[in-house]
Amino acid sequence: MKKDYYEVLGVAKNASADEIKKAYRKKAMQHHPDRNPGDKGAETLFKEASEAYEVLSDEKKKSMYDQFGHEGMRSQFGGGGFDFGRDFTHGQDIDLQDILGSVFGGGFGGRRRRSRDPHAPERGSDLRFDLEIDFEEAMYGSERELSLPVTEDCSACKGTGATPGSERVVCKQCGGHGVIIQGNGFFQMQQPCPVCRGEGSILKNPCRQCRGTGRVQTQKKLSLKIPKGVETGSRLRLSGKGEQGLRGGPAGDLHVVLHVRENTLFAREGDDLHCKVFVTPDKAALGGMMEVPTIDGFATINVAAGTPNGKVIRLRGKGAPVVNDGGRGDLLAHIAVEVPVTLSNRQKKALEEFAAAFEERSYPESRRQRDLTNAMLEKRDILAKKH
């Protein structure tokens, strides 16, 4: 026996048209054959839901079904029962493309297809251009002239693709629609026309300069202003500087992605800059004033007496500019004690006298390291005796 249509859709007999529609949509998406390939049970449930909705979505059929049940439907379907071979897309009540779009993950080909005028203006594609710049350009800003390969309308045919004086003719395959429909009954697939490639018309006499494409490759020159503070990965968007649109459509945008070359003097971390500052042994020991390189010139700092190698001194507001902000990061100066080289005999003697003048307590870090090593070796000897 046939199942009750209300039970098939899971709705009450007094359900509204909208509730019936939502219930059918849910069932159709759940049991669609393309979502359940090879599952005969799902196919049966899908057909039952479609049959139930065909009846309950039609006021006259629904009224007859409520009075006479399935027997009343036999006369409605010509006495032969429900015909699954015919088309019942319920265009006025439910968008079948929504169901198929959910089944295929967004519609045919990954995106729900919409009919469009193949002769309508179309926006040009966005372009990406990777540009390598120097560290100085990133810090101080600069202007660059770019030469980009782009596709533009053919100057000979003005983008039509046809030889001047000739016209495009309507495609006989699709009748000028640009699409063809394959299949029959419930399952139909809309595809671009293979003859005119979705244009709806074909060229009778193609333009020789562009070979009928209506587009040619050319070089476009434009000026690019690079603001202060950009870094690797920064994107500059130039509106309307991308690919030219089709049939009078607006141009796309140009996205310039910057790559900053490494600098031997400064390393960047966010808006902060890091720099190694070399200090002579006497300056590190005695302290005093010294110069530190910055992107603005030399800054003077006071090195405290006994400054160890590797100490970091922060200079506020001496780092990289913040793009379109006016602020600045910090500069972190890493102290590096530089050992003198190419010594003369007099310098060597002076250093020997210098070394002899100090005691062990003058080098606490060396003494601490030696004490830690001796303690480790003592533990080693104790462990060795236990074995």
Secondary structure, DSSP 8 states (H G I E B T S, - for coil): ----HHHHHT--TT--HHHHHHHHHHHHHHH-TTTSTT-HHHHHHHHHHHHHHHHHTSHHHHHHHHHHTHHHHHHHTTTS---TTS----TTT--HHHHHHHHTTSSGGGS------TTS-B----EEEEEEE-HHHHHH-EEEEEEEEEEEE-TTTTTS-B-TT--EEE-TTTTTSSEEEEEETTEEEEEE-TTTTTSSEEESSB-TTTTTSSEEEEEEEEEEEE-TT--TT-EEEETT-SS--BTT-----EEEEEEE---SS-EEETTEEEEEEEE-HHHHHH-EEEEEEETTEEEEEEE-TT--TT-EEEETT-S-B-TTT--B--EEEEEEE----S--HHHHHHHHHHHHT--GGG-HHHHHHHHHHHHHHHHHHHHHHH-
